[in-house]
Amino acid sequence: MGGEGREKTSGKPRGTSREARRDKPPGRATISDVARNAGVSIGTVSRVLNKARNVQPALQRRVLDAAAALDYQPDSLAQGMRSKKTHVIGVIVPNFQNPLSSAAVTGVEEELTRQGYTFFLANSRYDREREISTLNEFARRRVDGVIAILARDDAATAEQLRRLSVPVVLLEREIGAEFDAVRTDQIAGTYRAARYLLALGHRRIALVTVPPNNMSGRHRFQGYANALADVGESVRDELVHMGGYTSEYALDAAYAVLSMRERPTALIVSGGMLAGVLDAARQLNLTIPDQLSLVSLGDTELAALMRPGITAIRYDWAESGRLAARLAVSRIGGNRVETERFVVPYEFIRRESCVELAAVG
């Protein structure tokens, strides 16, 4: 039997809530208080609280009961100094207001909380200098790892990440062979959206999405172009707008393309920019789907609640966030050597925003 089974106590164990509260000293409880009330050694308390595997269930229960009764809170700063780990992860996203980024952060938060980590959350606003400054601040605060949706995925950014000297997990980006990454299948999702519209007879299909200087933009364009090529169509440059990230940009881009003499009969838009396209259609008195068929790349509350509902490519960004968090914690714990890349599949959500071309006014 292990050493835990031979540990003796004097008299009746004091592990009940009533007795622990009776003996609770004034001020913040310490690990010694927990050990005294549980009737075990400080080493046993430490092993239980650090989730060591060689502790018998009965002893573990006594320690946890005593810690709960005393409202014991470990000194995370002291723990970090001893272990050289802070149990904090830096998370950076480009836009808090984007509902898809918010969903990813929710997933990250759920998984990190489950694993006993906290995180710093920062917003780069798609600003390169702000992003670099944030990454430097993460390093100064000695985070154990970083989860990032980067503004750009180029060589300069990769070098900045290498200088952090901590595990990095990328969301919706892939740069450098050494970084773990989780992304949604934007190529297949956009391809599915375009093929759906093509099957309805549409040929002048516009695309409004993020710039090609990040992977999401490039992959969406690739899926769009592949679908057109499958039916013998080529990309018309005047129908493709890939210059911004916001609803304001989408409003201007959609207004321009929908004001053309030979306007598109259908449009595909990034989910976070859907409001801008809807606003442009409203200003131009174009009804959906009678005069414009519309597909959102990303299913948002707006897409679901609109009347008519907006057909969407649904990505599980919350699951992407949870997966990224699991990868980060695993890498921090030294449990993996090989870089891992995961692709989260899409789901096609058919609503009422698309009609056959013959029905378009």
C-alpha positions as CSV (number, residue, x, y, z in Angstrom):
1,M,0.0,0.0,0.0
2,G,1.1,3.6,-0.6
3,G,2.2,6.0,2.1
4,E,-1.3,7.6,2.2
5,G,-2.8,4.4,3.5
6,R,-0.5,4.3,6.5
7,E,-1.1,7.9,7.6
8,K,-2.7,8.0,11.1
9,T,-4.8,10.5,12.8
10,S,-5.2,11.2,16.5
11,G,-8.8,10.8,17.6
12,K,-11.8,11.3,15.3
13,P,-11.0,12.9,11.9
14,R,-12.1,16.5,11.8
15,G,-13.3,16.4,8.2
16,T,-16.9,17.5,8.8
17,S,-18.1,20.9,7.8
18,R,-19.4,21.7,11.3
19,E,-16.1,20.9,13.0
20,A,-14.0,22.5,10.3
21,R,-16.0,25.7,10.7
22,R,-15.6,25.5,14.5
23,D,-11.8,25.4,14.2
24,K,-11.5,27.9,11.4
25,P,-8.9,30.5,12.4
26,P,-9.6,34.2,11.8
27,G,-8.4,35.6,8.4
28,R,-7.6,33.7,5.2
29,A,-7.3,30.0,5.6
30,T,-3.9,28.5,4.9
31,I,-2.8,25.0,3.7
32,S,-1.8,24.3,7.3
33,D,-5.3,25.0,8.4
34,V,-6.7,22.6,5.8
35,A,-4.2,19.9,6.9
36,R,-5.0,20.3,10.6
37,N,-8.8,20.2,10.0
38,A,-8.5,17.2,7.7
39,G,-6.1,15.4,10.1
40,V,-3.5,14.9,7.4
41,S,-0.1,16.2,6.5
42,I,0.5,19.3,4.5
43,G,2.1,17.2,1.8
44,T,-1.2,15.2,1.5
45,V,-3.2,18.4,1.1
46,S,-0.8,19.6,-1.6
47,R,-1.1,16.3,-3.5
48,V,-4.9,16.4,-3.4
49,L,-5.2,20.0,-4.5
50,N,-2.7,19.4,-7.3
51,K,-4.7,16.3,-8.4
52,A,-2.0,13.8,-7.9
53,R,-3.1,10.3,-8.7
54,N,-1.6,8.4,-5.8
55,V,-4.1,9.6,-3.1
56,Q,-6.7,7.3,-1.8
57,P,-10.3,8.4,-2.3
58,A,-11.1,8.6,1.4
59,L,-8.2,10.9,2.1
60,Q,-9.0,13.0,-0.9
61,R,-12.6,13.5,0.2
62,R,-11.5,14.5,3.7
63,V,-9.1,17.1,2.3
64,L,-11.6,18.5,-0.2
65,D,-14.3,18.7,2.5
66,A,-11.9,20.6,4.9
67,A,-10.8,23.0,2.1
68,A,-14.4,23.7,1.2
69,A,-15.5,24.2,4.8
70,L,-12.6,26.7,5.4
71,D,-13.2,28.4,2.0
72,Y,-9.5,27.8,1.3
73,Q,-8.2,29.6,-1.8
74,P,-4.7,28.5,-2.9
75,D,-2.2,31.3,-3.4
76,S,-1.9,31.2,-7.2
77,L,1.0,33.6,-7.2
78,A,3.0,31.4,-4.8
79,Q,2.1,28.3,-6.8
80,G,3.2,30.0,-10.0
81,M,6.6,31.0,-8.5
82,R,7.2,27.4,-7.4
83,S,6.1,25.7,-10.5
84,K,7.1,28.4,-13.0
85,K,3.6,28.3,-14.3
86,T,0.9,31.0,-13.9
87,H,-2.1,28.9,-15.1
88,V,-3.0,31.9,-17.2
89,I,-3.4,31.8,-21.0
90,G,-3.4,34.9,-23.2
91,V,-6.3,35.0,-25.7
92,I,-6.4,37.5,-28.6
93,V,-9.2,38.0,-31.1
94,P,-9.6,40.7,-33.8
95,N,-13.1,41.9,-33.0
96,F,-15.1,41.5,-29.7
97,Q,-18.3,42.5,-31.5
98,N,-18.1,39.8,-34.2
99,P,-20.6,37.2,-32.9
100,L,-18.4,34.4,-34.3
101,S,-15.4,35.5,-32.4
102,S,-17.5,35.8,-29.3
103,A,-18.7,32.2,-29.7
104,A,-15.1,31.0,-30.0
105,V,-14.1,32.9,-26.9
106,T,-17.1,31.3,-25.0
107,G,-15.7,27.9,-26.0
108,V,-12.2,28.8,-24.8
109,E,-13.6,30.1,-21.5
110,E,-15.6,26.9,-20.9
111,E,-12.7,24.6,-21.4
112,L,-10.0,26.6,-19.6
113,T,-12.3,27.0,-16.6
114,R,-12.9,23.3,-16.6
115,Q,-9.2,22.7,-16.6
116,G,-8.4,25.2,-13.8
117,Y,-7.0,28.0,-16.0
118,T,-7.9,31.7,-16.3
119,F,-7.1,33.9,-19.3
120,F,-6.4,37.4,-20.4
121,L,-8.6,38.5,-23.3
122,A,-7.5,41.2,-25.7
123,N,-8.9,42.8,-28.9
124,S,-6.5,43.6,-31.7
125,R,-9.1,45.4,-33.8
126,Y,-7.3,44.0,-36.8
127,D,-4.5,46.4,-36.0
128,R,-1.0,44.9,-36.6
129,E,0.8,47.1,-34.1
130,R,-1.8,46.6,-31.4
131,E,-1.6,42.9,-32.0
132,I,2.2,42.9,-31.5
133,S,1.9,45.1,-28.4
134,T,-0.6,42.7,-26.9
135,L,1.6,39.6,-27.6
136,N,4.5,41.4,-25.9
137,E,2.3,42.2,-22.9
138,F,1.3,38.5,-22.7
139,A,5.0,37.7,-22.6
140,R,5.6,40.3,-19.9
141,R,2.8,38.8,-17.7
142,R,4.4,35.3,-18.1
143,V,1.3,33.6,-19.6
144,D,1.7,29.9,-20.0
145,G,0.4,29.9,-23.5
146,V,-1.5,31.9,-26.2
147,I,-4.6,31.2,-28.2
148,A,-4.9,33.6,-31.1
149,I,-7.1,34.7,-34.0
150,L,-4.6,36.8,-35.7
151,A,-5.1,39.9,-37.9
152,R,-2.7,38.5,-40.4
153,D,-1.0,35.1,-40.9
154,D,2.3,36.1,-42.6
155,A,6.0,35.4,-41.9
156,A,6.4,38.4,-39.7
157,T,3.6,37.3,-37.4
158,A,5.0,33.8,-37.2
159,E,8.4,35.2,-36.1
160,Q,6.7,37.3,-33.4
161,L,4.9,34.2,-32.1
162,R,8.2,32.2,-32.0
163,R,9.7,34.9,-29.8
164,L,7.0,34.3,-27.1
165,S,8.7,31.0,-26.2
166,V,5.3,29.6,-25.0
167,P,2.9,27.2,-26.7
168,V,0.7,28.9,-29.2
169,V,-2.6,27.6,-30.7
170,L,-4.0,29.4,-33.7
171,L,-7.8,29.7,-34.4
172,E,-8.8,30.2,-38.0
173,R,-5.2,30.6,-39.0
174,E,-2.3,28.3,-40.0
175,I,1.2,29.7,-40.1
176,G,4.5,27.9,-39.3
177,A,4.7,24.2,-39.0
178,E,5.3,24.4,-35.3
179,F,2.0,25.9,-34.2
180,D,-1.1,23.9,-33.3
181,A,-4.1,25.1,-35.2
182,V,-7.9,24.8,-35.2
183,R,-9.9,26.0,-38.1
184,T,-13.4,25.7,-39.6
185,D,-13.7,24.3,-43.1
186,Q,-14.2,27.6,-44.9
187,I,-13.3,26.2,-48.3
188,A,-15.9,23.4,-48.2
189,G,-18.5,25.7,-46.6
190,T,-18.2,28.5,-49.1
191,Y,-18.1,25.9,-52.0
192,R,-21.4,24.5,-50.6
193,A,-23.0,28.0,-50.5
194,A,-22.0,28.8,-54.0
195,R,-23.0,25.4,-55.4
196,Y,-26.4,25.8,-53.8
197,L,-27.0,29.1,-55.5
198,L,-25.6,27.8,-58.8
199,A,-28.1,24.9,-58.6
200,L,-30.9,27.5,-58.3
201,G,-29.8,29.0,-61.6
202,H,-27.8,31.9,-60.3
203,R,-24.6,32.8,-62.2
204,R,-23.9,36.4,-61.2
205,I,-23.0,35.7,-57.5
206,A,-21.3,38.3,-55.5
207,L,-18.9,37.6,-52.6
208,V,-18.4,40.1,-49.8
209,T,-15.8,38.9,-47.2
210,V,-12.6,39.6,-45.3
211,P,-9.3,40.5,-47.0
212,P,-7.1,37.8,-48.5
213,N,-4.2,38.6,-46.1
214,N,-5.7,36.1,-43.7
215,M,-6.6,32.4,-44.2
216,S,-10.3,32.9,-43.9
217,G,-10.5,35.3,-46.8
218,R,-8.3,33.1,-49.0
219,H,-10.2,29.9,-48.2
220,R,-13.6,31.6,-48.8
221,F,-12.5,32.8,-52.2
222,Q,-11.0,29.4,-53.1
223,G,-14.3,27.7,-52.3
224,Y,-16.3,30.3,-54.3
225,A,-13.9,30.1,-57.3
226,N,-14.0,26.2,-57.2
227,A,-17.7,26.2,-57.3
228,L,-17.9,28.5,-60.3
229,A,-15.3,26.5,-62.1
230,D,-17.3,23.3,-61.7
231,V,-20.0,24.8,-63.8
232,G,-17.7,26.4,-66.4
233,E,-18.0,29.9,-64.9
234,S,-15.1,32.2,-64.2
235,V,-14.7,34.7,-61.3
236,R,-15.8,38.2,-62.2
237,D,-13.6,40.6,-60.4
238,E,-16.3,43.3,-60.1
239,L,-18.5,40.9,-58.1
240,V,-15.8,40.1,-55.5
241,H,-15.2,42.5,-52.5
242,M,-12.5,41.4,-50.0
243,G,-11.4,44.6,-48.4
244,G,-12.7,44.9,-44.8
245,Y,-14.0,43.2,-41.7
246,T,-16.9,45.3,-40.5
247,S,-20.6,45.8,-41.2
248,E,-19.8,49.3,-42.4
249,Y,-17.4,47.9,-45.0
250,A,-20.0,45.4,-46.0
251,L,-22.6,48.1,-46.4
252,D,-20.4,50.1,-48.8
253,A,-19.3,47.0,-50.7
254,A,-22.8,45.6,-51.1
255,Y,-24.2,48.9,-52.0
256,A,-21.7,49.3,-54.8
257,V,-22.1,45.9,-56.2
258,L,-25.9,45.9,-55.9
259,S,-26.1,49.3,-57.7
260,M,-24.4,47.9,-60.8
261,R,-26.4,48.1,-64.1
262,E,-26.1,44.3,-64.3
263,R,-26.3,43.6,-60.6
264,P,-25.8,40.2,-59.0
265,T,-28.9,38.0,-58.4
266,A,-27.3,36.4,-55.4
267,L,-24.7,37.3,-52.7
268,I,-22.5,35.4,-50.3
269,V,-21.3,37.3,-47.2
270,S,-19.2,36.7,-44.1
271,G,-21.6,36.1,-41.1
272,G,-20.1,39.0,-39.1
273,M,-20.8,41.4,-41.9
274,L,-24.4,40.3,-42.7
275,A,-26.0,43.4,-41.2
276,G,-24.2,45.6,-43.7
277,V,-25.5,43.7,-46.6
278,L,-29.0,43.7,-45.3
279,D,-28.8,47.5,-44.8
280,A,-27.5,48.0,-48.4
281,A,-30.4,45.9,-49.7
282,R,-32.9,47.9,-47.6
283,Q,-31.5,51.2,-48.9
284,L,-31.7,50.0,-52.5
285,N,-35.3,48.7,-51.9
286,L,-34.2,45.2,-52.9
287,T,-36.3,42.5,-51.3
288,I,-34.9,39.2,-50.1
289,P,-35.3,36.6,-51.7
290,D,-37.5,38.1,-54.4
291,Q,-34.8,40.4,-55.8
292,L,-31.7,39.0,-54.1
293,S,-30.8,35.6,-52.8
294,L,-28.5,35.7,-49.8
295,V,-26.3,33.2,-48.0
296,S,-24.3,33.9,-44.8
297,L,-21.0,32.3,-44.1
298,G,-21.6,31.7,-40.4
299,D,-24.9,31.3,-38.7
300,T,-25.7,34.2,-36.3
301,E,-28.7,35.2,-34.3
302,L,-29.4,37.9,-36.9
303,A,-29.4,35.2,-39.7
304,A,-31.8,33.0,-37.7
305,L,-34.1,35.8,-36.5
306,M,-34.5,37.7,-39.8
307,R,-37.7,37.4,-41.7
308,P,-37.2,35.8,-44.1
309,G,-34.6,33.7,-42.3
310,I,-31.1,33.8,-43.9
311,T,-29.7,30.5,-45.3
312,A,-26.3,30.0,-43.6
313,I,-23.2,27.9,-43.4
314,R,-23.1,27.0,-39.7
315,Y,-19.7,26.6,-38.1
316,D,-19.3,25.4,-34.5
317,W,-17.0,28.2,-33.3
318,A,-17.6,27.4,-29.7
319,E,-16.3,23.8,-30.3
320,S,-13.4,25.3,-32.1
321,G,-12.6,27.4,-29.0
322,R,-12.9,24.4,-26.7
323,L,-10.6,22.4,-28.9
324,A,-8.1,25.1,-29.0
325,A,-8.1,25.4,-25.3
326,R,-7.6,21.6,-24.9
327,L,-4.7,21.8,-27.3
328,A,-3.1,24.6,-25.3
329,V,-3.4,23.0,-21.9
330,S,-2.1,19.7,-23.3
331,R,0.9,21.4,-24.9
332,I,1.6,23.4,-21.7
333,G,1.6,20.1,-19.7
334,G,4.2,18.7,-22.0
335,N,1.9,15.9,-23.1
336,R,2.5,16.2,-26.9
337,V,5.4,16.6,-29.2
338,E,3.9,16.6,-32.7
339,T,2.1,19.7,-34.0
340,E,-1.7,19.1,-34.4
341,R,-4.1,20.6,-36.9
342,F,-7.9,20.2,-36.7
343,V,-10.6,21.1,-39.1
344,V,-14.1,21.6,-37.8
345,P,-16.8,20.7,-40.3
346,Y,-19.7,22.9,-41.4
347,E,-23.5,22.4,-41.4
348,F,-25.7,23.8,-44.2
349,I,-28.8,25.6,-42.8
350,R,-31.5,26.1,-45.4
351,R,-33.9,29.0,-44.7
352,E,-36.0,31.2,-46.9
353,S,-33.5,33.7,-48.3
354,C,-32.8,32.0,-51.6
355,V,-35.0,31.3,-54.7
356,E,-34.6,29.9,-58.2
357,L,-33.3,32.5,-60.7
358,A,-36.5,32.3,-62.7
359,A,-38.4,33.7,-59.7
360,V,-36.0,36.7,-59.2
361,G,-37.5,40.0,-60.3
